[in-house]
Every structure is written in structure tokens, then in C-alpha cells.
Amino acid sequence: MANKVAIVTDSTSYIPESWREKYNVRIAPAVVIWDGEELRDLFDIQPSDFYNRLSNSKTMPTTSQPSPAAVKAHYDELLGKGFDVLGIFVSSKLSGTLASAEQAKAMLPDANIMHVDTLSSSMGIGWPLKMAGEAALAGKSLAECHAIAEAARNHTGVILTVDTLEFLHRGGRIGGAARFLGTALNLKPVLDVQDGRIEPMERVRTRKKALARLAEVVVERIQGKENIRLAAIHANAEAEAKELLDMVSAHVKPAETLITAVSPAVGTHTGPGTVGIAYMAGYGS
């Protein structure tokens, strides 16, 4: 059966390039604003360049969500090709991206467009997107793909540790983790994306212990479940991401694993050295 549903997501999902082609995905880039320059996330600036610049820069970037016009341009293209459109986006509690998408949808009142608020970021968006993409390839309807993405979202989580809370604090994305500010600088926080926000779990004394505790929590949540998928995510810390993935994989039997950078727009708010696991378990096949 023909694939009648195309997907639009935002750049913070940073899905593998192969997925973009396989699932007919369009990327609406967030904008990184740096020294007065507007750079489209993943298009004008890549993670490696971003972190190199960040390490040497005296000024810090900010970010902005994709504009309604930028999202609508993708919708117009796909609708013009006869597709229904499923938008799968970063948490509405972390970004205004979904609001931009809703404005774009309102400009197209007769179009078949549905949206999913993943209440997550990075590959916490990616795993539900993949499930919807597989459904679309199987010829499922827009409503069916939407329901599958929402169901997958409820089996997905992201746990991470950051090198410093400075970036989350400055960007206003810190949620309840604000209470960790002002503590001894060598304490490393373990954070959880809960209900669309970044919330504190605990803090440990060293980076090594933070990675070990992060792995332990992920294993506790997913052990014994079927169809485990793991994505190690990192901000200029690929070796640690691999180490973390190996630590979790040693205790579960993942059906799929990958390692991916976080996009510059996410890295702006989490800072270099961020490492985490985005998992989906107990859903799909």
C-alpha cells in the first residue's frame, strides 16, 4: 500500500539521516542566535562546529523556535504532493515549536494535519516518530499514525546528566532542578524528562558515579520489557555516550541501539558534556 502520511518534526529530534528518507520526514529547524547571526539548527550549524565554537566563544547563543511560516512551508509542500501530514514535535513545555505548528495548521483549515506533543526532546521525539513512520509505510491512516505516536510516547523516556546546570538555568529550561543550583560545584545532577519538563532525580559526587546511576535507573525502568530501544545522546561526549549505552545494554536485550549527538539548539540549553539515554520499551515490535 502507498504511504499516504508524511511527517514533519523539528531539529531538536536529531533523528538519523536514514530515517528522514525512509519515513518521508521534513525537518523544521530551530534557530540558534549567536552574535546577531541567525543559524538554522542542523542546516547552517552542525553539532561539531557548534561545540568547537562554544568552547572558544566569549558570548553565549540563544535559540528560537521555527516560525509558523517555516512549518507551513513544509506543510504546503507535502499537502501539494497529496500527503496527509503528521507533526511530531519537542515538548510544548520546553519550546514554542508546537505553538508555531498550530499557527501553521490554522492557516490551512481544510488540510489533513494532526500534531503530537511528545513531551520530550532529542530521541524522546525520535522513537515515537519511528513508530509512526513504520505505520505510515504500512499504509495506516493519519489518525492511526497519530494514535501510534501518542501510544509510543507513553512508553518513552529520557534520563540525562549535565556537566553543569548553568546552561539549563540561563535558558529557563531547568524546571524543578533549580533547587540543585548553588550546591557544591562538583556534584553532578541526574535529570529526568518528566511530563515535558526537565526535573531533578538526584545528585552524585562524580561524573563517573552520575553515569553509573543513570544507567542503573534506566535498567530499573525497562528491565523485563519487550522491544527495548535505546539511544545514547550526547553533547560533544561520544565516548561517554558509548560507555553509557554499553552499561545499559549489558543488563537488557535491546532490539535496537544508536548513538546520536544532540542538536545545537538542545546543546545551547544543556551545555557540552551532556550525556543521556532516550529509551522506548514495552511498545512496538
ABEGO torsion letter per residue (X at the ends): XBBABBBBBBAAAGBBAAAAAAAGBBBBBBBBBBGGBBBBBGAABBAAAAAAAAAABABBBBBBBBBAAAAAAAAAAAAAAGBBBBBBBBBAAABAAAAAAAAAAAABAABBBBBBBAGBBEAAAAAAAAAAAAAAAAGBBAAAAAAAAAAAAAABBBBBBBABAAAAAAAGAAEAAAAABGBBAABBBBBBBBGGBBBBABBBABAAAAAAAAAAAAAAAABGBBGBBBBBBBBGBAAAAAAAAAAAAAABBBABBBBBBBBAAAAAAAEBGBBBBBBBBGBEX
